[in-house]
Amino acid sequence: MKPYQRFLGHDMNYHNMQKSMRKYHFRNAKRVVVKLGSNVITAKNDLNLQVIETISNQISYLIKRGMEVILVSSGAMSCGMRKMKMMRRPDEIPKRQAISAIGQSGVMHAYEHSFAKHDILTAQVLLTGDDLTNRKRYLNSRNTLQTLLDWKIVPIINENDTIMVEEIKVGDNDNLAAMITLLLDADFLCILTDIEGLYDKDPRQFPDAEIIPRVEEFQKEIEEFASSIPGALGTGGMLSKIQAAKKVTSAGIPMIIAKGDTEDILLKLFNGENLGTYFVPKARKMASRKCWIAHTVTPKGSLVIDDGAVRAVRKQGKSLLPIGIVSVVGKFEEGDAIDFRTISNEVVGVGLANYSSSDIGLIKGLKTYQIKACLGDNHGDEIIHRNNLVLNDF
């Protein structure tokens, strides 16, 4: 058995069913997020205008076929570096932000010019992690993007590197593409990169490397394969793409990694051709709010809970009550995201706190009727309501 085959179904009927499901997902997708990496859209000295044009042509065709397409595009930093004749990214944050600003206008001009040939307008959308972790701004971002789609305009999204600081950083555009996919409840995420898909080793170094056609389970070996295949120009290598796949497939959304400069790659994929690496989604879609909790917000603290509380939330679908809390870790306010863990430090899940860390420290271990007597007020019986928590087996 080849090393990667452990990630595939071994029953032939099951295998054929999954191939049929892949074609079904592609052919029935109405809203798609396409992510283009830096290595795809940059050439030796500047942007690869030919690739930008051919991708824009394909997206235009899909739109005219009735599909909504959101484009997440890298390239601003690498475009700016090449304009400034830099061989490597500057270390200083102000210089990196300035380089990104220089490159971003070039990227948008190239897309605007290419889509205009099809009478399709584009809109630049620059986001930070803060825009997505803050619930109000998250919803505002969704409303803006939905309006652009209603107007048949292609949103072209990038992280706002020109004002970026570590505290509000999304991380990389693979992660951003996954977050946008969840934000807009898209039907598919297509990540187009400079190699054909996920391999069992780096194909640029090992001629016998074999592509993994389908991933159903995220075992440790998958990340080992991915971590050995870095990106050259972009911030995200293959590992960041696997992390993106974990997010979207856990929410019931399929993902594909494919080679961006393959002729008519998007048209071939959406016509059912078996190219790239396909990541099989979970059977049931996760609700939008729970997607946001699970994959977008960053926990600001932790609760250690006893075995009874673990059973209640895992097996019985219960809320997290004060009686099951053993200790509080970190400082957080009411409404912040926090994770909750077993006594042995295994993360059980994440959710939104109904009480601050200081208040939970006072009421931990108490029964619900004792909350008001202890705090003088009662914000609710639950420390985390079951509607606001997501278990770690998503």
N, C-alpha and C positions, 0 to 999 in steps of 0.2 A: 504494500500500500504506500502510495506517495505521501510525503509528510503532511501536505495540506488537506488530504482527503478526509481526515478526521472531522473537518468542519462541514462536510457535506452529508446529506442523507444517503444511506447505503441501499435502501430499498428502491428498486427501479421504478415502481409505480409512484413512489413519493418524489423521486428525482424528476420524473416527467411532469408531475403535478406542479412542482416548483418552477419548472421551465415555462409551463403554461401560465402560472401566476405572474411571472416576470413579464411576459408578453401582455398579459391583461393589464398590469399596472401601468406599463408604458403607453399602451394604446388607449387607455381610458383616463389618463391624467389630464386634468383641466387647468391646474395651476402648478407651475414648476419653478424651482429655484435652480439657476445655473451658476456655478462658481468657476471662474477662470483664474488660474494661477499665474504668477509672475513669469514663470519659465515658458508659459504658453504664449503670452502676448508681448514678450520683449524679444528683440533680435540683438545682434551684436552691438550695434551702436545706438539703437533707439527702439521705439515700439515696433512690434511686428504687425504692420498695417494690413498685410495680406490675411493673417489669421483673424485679426479683429473684423475685417470685412466679411470673411467667409462665415464666421460665427454670427455676425449681425444678420447676414443673409438668411441663415438657417433659422434664427430666432424669428425674423420677420415672416418667414414662411409658416412657422408654427403658430404665430399670432393670427395670421390670416386664415389659418385652419381652425381658429376658435379657441386657441390656448392662451392662457395668461402666463407671461414669463417675467421673472424677477432675476436680474443679473447682479451677482456679487463679483466684483472685479478687483483683483490685485493689480499691481503695476505702477502705482504712483511713485513709490519709493525707488524702484529700479529704473523707471523712466527719468526721474529727477537725477539719479546718480549718473546715468549715461549722458544726460544733458550737461552735467557739471564735470564730466570726464573723471568720475570717481570709480576706483576699482573695488572699494569695500564701503559698507555702511559706516558713517561716522559714529563714534561712541557717544558724543555729547547729544543730549536730548534736543536742545534748540536747533542744532544743525540737522538732525534727522527730521525734525518738524519742518524746517525750511526746505529741505530736499523734497519732502513729500508734497509740499505746497507747489513747488516748481513742477513736479511731475503730474500732479492731479489734473491741471488744466489741459495738459497734452493728452492724457487718457480720455477725458470727457470730449475733447474736440474730435478725436478719432472716432469715438462711438457715435457722436452726434452726426458727423459727416456720413458715416456708413448707413445708419438707420434712415437718414433723410432721403436716401435714394429709394426707399420703400414708402415714403410719406409717413414715417413713424417718428414721433417725438420721443425724446429721452429726458429724464430728470435725474440730476445728481442728488443722492441722499448720503450724507456723512453722519455716522452714528458713533457713539461711545458706549462703553459698558454701562455707564450711568444711565443712558437713555433706555437701556433694556432692563436693568435691575430695579429701577424705580417704577412701580406699578402704573402710576399716572402717566409718566412719560412713555412707558411701554405701550400703553393703550393709545396715546396720541400718535406714536410712531406707526402703529398698526392702522389707525384711521387715515393717516396721510398716505401710506402706501396703498391702502384699499382705494382711496380716491383716485390715485394715479392709474391704478389698474382699471377702474371704472371708466376712465377717460381714454383707455387704450394707449397709455404712455408707458414706456419701459423704464422702471426704476433701476438705476445703476448705483449700487450700494458699495461703500467702502468704509473702513474704520476711519474716524476723523483723526488721522495721525498728526495734523498740524497743531492740535491743542492737546495731544495725548500726554497723560502722565500715568504712572503705574497704577494708581488707585482706580482709574476709570477705564483701564485698558480691557478690550475684549480678548485679546491674545493673538489671534491670527484670523485670516479670512475663511479658513475652513470652519472654525468655531462660529464665526459671524454668520456664515451661510447656514449652518445648522440652526442657529438661533432665529434667523429670519424664516427658515422653513417652518419652525414651530410657531413663530409669531403669526404667520399668515395661514397656518393650517394647510400648507401646500401638499400636493399629492406625490411629489417626487423631488429628490435632491440629486442633481447631476454635478459631480465635481470633475472638471476637466483639467488634466495635469499633463506632464511631459512624458509619462510612460503609460503603457497600456492598461495598467491596473495594479492590484496588489500581487506581488510575487513572493515566493517562498525564500528568496534572497535577492540581493541587489543585482538586477539584470545588466547593469553597466559594468559590473566587476566579474560576474559569473555567467558564462555562456550557457550553462545548463539550468539556469533559473527558470522556473515554471510559474505561469500566471495562475492565480487562484480564482476560478470562475465565479464562485458563489460562497458567501460566508453566512452561516446561520447561527454560529455560536462564537462568542468572543472569549476564546480560551487564551491562556497566557502566551502560547506560541504565536498567536496572531500579532500581538504587540511586539514580540521579539522580531518577527519578520519585518514589521513596519518600522521599527526603530533603527534598522540597519539601512533604510533607504531615505536619506535626508533630502531636503530641498536645497537648491543652490542660491537662488535669488530671494525667494520668499522666506517668511518666518516659520512657515509650517511645512514639515516634511510629511512622509507617509503616516507617521504616528498621529499627527493632528487630524488626518483624514479618518483614521480609525476611531478616534475619539468623537469626531462629528457623526460617524455612522452609528456609534453607540447611542447617541442622543436621539437621533431621528427615528431609528428603527424601534427603540423602546417605546416611542410614541405611536407606533403603527405606520410609519412612513418609510418607504423603501429608498435606498440610495445606490448610486452607481459611481464608480471611479473609472474613467476612460481617458484615452489619449486625445487631447484637445485639437491637435493638428491633423488627425485622421480625416480624410476627405469626407465631408457631409456626415460627421460623427453624430450630431444630434438627430438628423433625419434618419440615419440608420438605426440608432437606438430606439427612437419612437416608432419605427416601422417593425420593431421586434427582432432585430439582429442581435446575436449573442456576442457582444463585445464587452470588454472591460471586466471589472469585478462587481458583482451584484450583491448587495447586502439585504438579506431577507428581513422584512419588518415583522414585528409581533402582530398577532392576529387581531388584537383589539386596540383601537386608537385611544390615546390618553386625552382627557379633556384639556382644553387650552389653558385654563388656570393652573392645572396640575403640571402641565409641561413647563410653564413659567417657573413654578416652585422648584421642580426637579432639576431643570437644566439652565436656568438663567440667573436666578438670585444666588448670592454668595452667603453662606451661613456666617453669622456674626458671633455665634457662641454654641454651646452644647449643653445637653442635659444627659445625665447618667440615670438610667431607669432600671427598675428591678425586673426580675424574671416574669412576674405576674403582668406587669405593664407590657413587656415584650410580647407575651402571648396574646394579650388583649388587642394590641394594634396589628399584630401579624396574622393571627388566626381568626379573630372575631370581628375585625373591621371596626374596632372601637376608637374613640378619641383618647388622647393622652391626658390623664387626670393627675392632680397634685399628689394623690396618695402613692402613686407609683414612682415618684421622682426621688432619687437618692442624693444627687448633688447637682450643682450648677457650675458651668465652666465659662468664663468670659463675662463681658458686660454687653448687654443689648437692651433695646427698648421694645415696648409693645408694638407688634406689627412687623418686627424684624424676622428674617429667616434664621432658623437655628436647626442644627441636627440633633438627633437623640440616639444614644448609644447604650449598649449593654454594659454591665459591670466590668466585663473583660475588654471593653473599648471597641467592640464591633459596631460599626455604624448601622443602625436599623432603618433610619429614614431622615427626612428633612421636612420642616413645616414652618408655618408662621405662628409666632408666639402671641398669645392673648395677654400676656403679662410681661413686665420687664424682668431682667435677671434679679434685681434686688427684691422685687415682690415675690418671685418664685422661690428665692432663698428663704423667705419667711413662711411660705405656705407649703413647701415641699413636705410630703409625708402626711399631710392633713386630708381629712375627708371634705367633700365639696361643701357641705353645710357649715364648715368651720371657716371658710374663706372670708366671709363678711366680718365675722368677729375679729379676725386677725388683721385684716387690712382696712376695715371700715367701709369697704365697698366690694362689689362683686361684678367683675367684667364678664362673667360667665363661668360655668363649672369646669370648662376644659382649659388646660394649659395650651394644647394645640387641638383644634377641632379636626375631626377626620376628613372634613371637606377641604381642609387646608394642609394636609400632610400627604407625603408620597413615600412609600416604602422603598428601600434600597434594592429591591429585586425587580425594579421597573426595567 
